[in-house]
Amino acid sequence: MSRIQLERQISAARQAELGLDRWPIWEKGIATFPWTYDASETCYLLEGEVVVTPQGGEPVTISAGDLATFPAGMRCTWQITTPLRKHYQFA
C-alpha cells in the first residue's frame, strides 16, 4: 500500500497553483478515531495538528501549513491533538 505523501509548509505560490481557496473546509475538535480512505484525499491544514497512524505503519504528524495526500484504501487512526481546520479534495 502507498504511504502518506507530505509537503511541509507549502508556499503561497503552491497554494495558488492548487487552487486551495476553492476547496471545501472541514473542522474537528480534539478527537481520536479510525478512518478508511475510499478515494485518495489531499488536504491542506489551515489550523491545528494531527497524528495519522496508518495500519501497520509509522505515525505521521501533520501541522498547519502542511499538504498531505492519503492513498485510496488506506486504513489509519487520526489523533487530532489541536483543533483542526483543513481544506480537502478527493480524487
C-alpha positions as CSV (number, residue, x, y, z in Angstrom):
1,M,0.0,0.0,0.0
2,S,1.2,3.5,-0.7
3,R,2.2,5.9,2.0
4,I,1.1,9.3,3.1
5,Q,2.7,12.0,0.9
6,L,3.6,15.1,2.8
7,E,4.8,18.5,1.7
8,R,5.8,20.7,4.7
9,Q,4.9,24.3,4.9
10,I,3.9,24.9,1.3
11,S,4.4,28.3,-0.2
12,A,1.6,30.8,-1.2
13,A,2.5,30.1,-4.8
14,R,2.0,26.4,-4.3
15,Q,-1.3,27.1,-2.6
16,A,-2.5,29.2,-5.5
17,E,-1.3,26.6,-8.0
18,L,-3.5,24.0,-6.3
19,G,-6.5,26.4,-6.0
20,L,-6.9,25.7,-2.3
21,D,-9.3,28.7,-1.8
22,R,-11.8,26.8,-3.9
23,W,-11.6,23.5,-1.8
24,P,-14.2,22.8,0.9
25,I,-13.2,23.2,4.6
26,W,-13.6,20.6,7.3
27,E,-13.2,21.3,11.0
28,K,-13.0,19.0,14.1
29,G,-12.0,19.4,17.7
30,I,-9.6,17.2,19.6
31,A,-10.5,13.5,19.0
32,T,-9.2,10.1,18.1
33,F,-11.0,7.9,15.5
34,P,-10.3,5.2,12.9
35,W,-10.6,6.2,9.2
36,T,-10.5,4.4,5.9
37,Y,-10.0,6.3,2.6
38,D,-12.4,5.1,-0.1
39,A,-10.7,7.6,-2.5
40,S,-7.4,9.4,-2.5
41,E,-7.6,12.6,-0.4
42,T,-5.4,15.7,-0.5
43,C,-5.7,18.1,2.4
44,Y,-4.0,21.3,3.5
45,L,-4.1,22.2,7.2
46,L,-5.1,25.7,7.9
47,E,-5.0,25.3,11.7
48,G,-4.2,22.6,14.2
49,E,-2.2,19.4,14.3
50,V,-3.0,15.7,13.8
51,V,-1.0,12.4,14.1
52,V,-2.1,9.9,11.5
53,T,-1.0,6.3,12.0
54,P,-1.6,4.0,9.0
55,Q,-2.5,0.4,9.9
56,G,0.8,-1.4,10.2
57,G,2.8,1.8,9.6
58,E,4.6,4.6,11.5
59,P,2.7,7.7,12.8
60,V,2.9,10.9,10.7
61,T,2.5,14.3,12.3
62,I,0.8,16.9,10.1
63,S,0.6,20.5,11.2
64,A,-0.8,23.8,10.0
65,G,0.8,24.8,6.6
66,D,1.4,21.1,5.6
67,L,-0.2,19.5,2.5
68,A,-0.8,15.7,2.8
69,T,-2.1,13.1,0.3
70,F,-3.7,9.9,1.6
71,P,-4.0,7.0,-0.9
72,A,-7.3,5.2,-1.6
73,G,-7.7,2.1,0.6
74,M,-5.5,3.4,3.5
75,R,-6.8,2.4,6.9
76,C,-5.5,4.6,9.7
77,T,-6.2,6.2,13.0
78,W,-6.5,10.0,13.3
79,Q,-5.5,11.6,16.6
80,I,-6.3,15.3,16.5
81,T,-4.1,16.9,19.2
82,T,-5.0,20.6,18.4
83,P,-8.4,21.6,16.9
84,L,-8.2,21.1,13.2
85,R,-9.3,23.2,10.2
86,K,-8.4,22.0,6.7
87,H,-9.1,22.3,3.0
88,Y,-9.6,18.9,1.4
89,Q,-10.2,17.4,-2.1
90,F,-11.0,13.8,-3.1
91,A,-9.6,12.4,-6.3
